[in-house]
Amino acid sequence: MTDARFHPRLRIHAHADIIGSEVVLARPLDDLSLGGCKFVGPAWEEAGQQVALVLSFPTLSASLPLTGMVVRGGEEDMAIRFVHITDEQKGALRKHILDSQEAAGA
């Protein structure tokens, strides 16, 4: 089975504050792409739930607010697709991903 993702998933040192039906602070990301992110562990939101996120990149002292939609949630993980992302937010996210990779020596 092939992964038909438009944006590759990357392991980036980052965490997120997520506000949905619950508030979860400083949750580490398992992976990140320009299209969304994934968290390991049992999901705390239902699929279809819209959430507000603030992604934080500690090595860069940078953060980025985004809106997302939970696309998958189960016992193993929870995946979020970014929605209503502006060109400015996408540009900032791209920059933070590239800078994080560079800082990690990737």
N, C-alpha and C positions, 0 to 999 in steps of 0.2 A: 504494500500500500504506500503510495507516495503522499507527501505532505503538500497540499495545494495552496500553501500560504503565499500571499502577495509580498509580505514583508517577513524576512527571516527572524526567527526568535533568537535572542542573544542573552547570554548570562552576563548581567551587569550588576555591579554592587550598588543597589538602590533599595529603598523601602517606600512604603506608601501609607498615608493616612486615608482611610476610606470611610465615607459617610453614606449610609443607606438606611435600612431599617435598624441597623446597629452602627455604632461608631467603633472603628478599630484603628488603633494608632501604631505607627512604626512597624508595620507588617513587612517583612523582607519579601522581595520579589524573587520568584524562581526563574522567570525569564521575562523579557521585554522586547517589544518590536514597535514599529511606528503604528501598528494597528491595534495593539492591546498588550495585556500582561497576564501573568499567571502566578497564583499563590499556591504553595504546597500545604496540604492538610485539609481537614474537613471544611467544607464551604459554610459560611455563616449567612449567606444571602441566597435567595432563590433565583434560578434562571429567569431572565426577563426583568429583573430589578434594575432600575437606573441608580447609579451611585456617583457621588462626587469624590474625586481622588486628588490628593496632593502628592506627587512623586517627589522624593527627595534623593539627591545624589550627594552623599556625604563627602566623597573625595573632591567634589567640585564646589562644595558649599552653595549648591543650587537647588531650587525646587520649582515645580511646575504644576499648576492646577489644571485638571482635566475632568471631563465627564465621561462616564462609561456605562456599559450595559453588561450585566452578567450573562454570559452565553453558555456557561457550563458550571455546574456546582455539584459536587459529590463528596464521598468520604476521602478521596485522594487529593483533590485539588479544586480550585475555583479559577475560572478564566473570565477575563473582562475584555470586551472590545471597546475601544475608544469611539465615542460618538460626538457629533457636532464639534469636531476639532477644527480650529481655524488654521489658516496658513501660517500665522505667527506661532501658534502653539506647535504645529507640526515642525516648523523650522527650529524652534527651541528644543523640541524633543530630539530631533535628528542631531543637533549640536551636542546635547548632553550625552547621547549614546556614543557618538564618536569620541568626545572628550573623555568619557569614562573608559572606553576601550584603550585609548592612548595612555591614560593614567595607570591602567592595569598592565600595560606593556603588551597588549594584544596586537 
